[in-house]
Amino acid sequence: MAKDFMTGLKSVTAQLPNSTFSELEKIKKEIVVVEELRQFITPLSSDELSNLESNILKQGCKDPLAIWETTQKVLDANSDNPEKVVYVLIDGHNRYSICQKYAIDFKIVLLQFESIEQVKDYMIDYQLGRRNLTPEQMSYFRGLRYNREKGIQGKYDRTEKEGDFSEILATEFKVSPRTIKNDGNFAAGIAKLAPELQQQVLAGNINTSRSHIQNLGRDETIESGTLTSLNPFKENETDLVKVSDESINRKKEIAKLVISISTKSDYLALVQKVKELKKFI
């Protein structure tokens, strides 16, 4: 990728003063995890997580955790203590969890950004720079970037460019503009899932088709973070994805209308049913 992540890392840390050992230890104890940022971290499969835990237990935590040094008011404008310094974990969530579990020491690197939106952009770029992403994870992070940036120019640490942003990303990632737009729907669909389900799907622990998730992204009737299952046969139907069942039912309705059509109103009703069916196929 065009973005040099190590150069970017150096640029945001260049102005930070050297911290003493005691200061670093104090920071480690005050690290907070912001749930809003979890979606910008690549989830690990069960095997990958097990291997990571085994490696850390044998060799320790070699790679430093990335920490965003900010203030409470940046995270919450209504905070009672706006000037309080906060240390937010932005990379190394799995390593941090393992180190906490087994009381293993770890290193940190402090980063500074002006806003949480800049942090999100940085995290997306960092994930897209990884070489071990699955096709689904790559689609997801490309989609996140497309959805965040389409129509917006001159964003954080990026050159202002003209034109359709899908074409810009398509050139960067050597795919078609249509693929980028599908990625956008895929990322939007993932956002409709509950946080834990998002992680399970992206980690590959749950089998589902990419087109299924893309359909969720196109469905404006589903609120973000509300779907707790991808199984259409569980009892709690308010939380389920019923795209296939809806498609079958609506096709049956259309077939009945075609057979009995005799008036203009019947024809208009048929047209409306066909339009509605498009959402489910």
LINKAUR-V14870 format. One record per helix or strand. SS is the DSSP state (~ for helix, > for strand). FROM is the first residue (numbers start at 1). TO is the last residue. Records with the same first field share a line. If there is no record, write none. Layout:
# LINKAUR-V14870
SS->FROM-TO + FROM-TO
This chain:
# LINKAUR-V14870
~->5-13 + 21-29 + 35-40 + 46-59 + 72-75 + 93-102 + 116-128 + 135-149 + 165-173 + 177-191 + 195-202 + 210-218 + 237-239 + 243-260 + 264-280
>->31-32 + 65-71 + 85-91 + 108-111 + 193-193 + 227-227
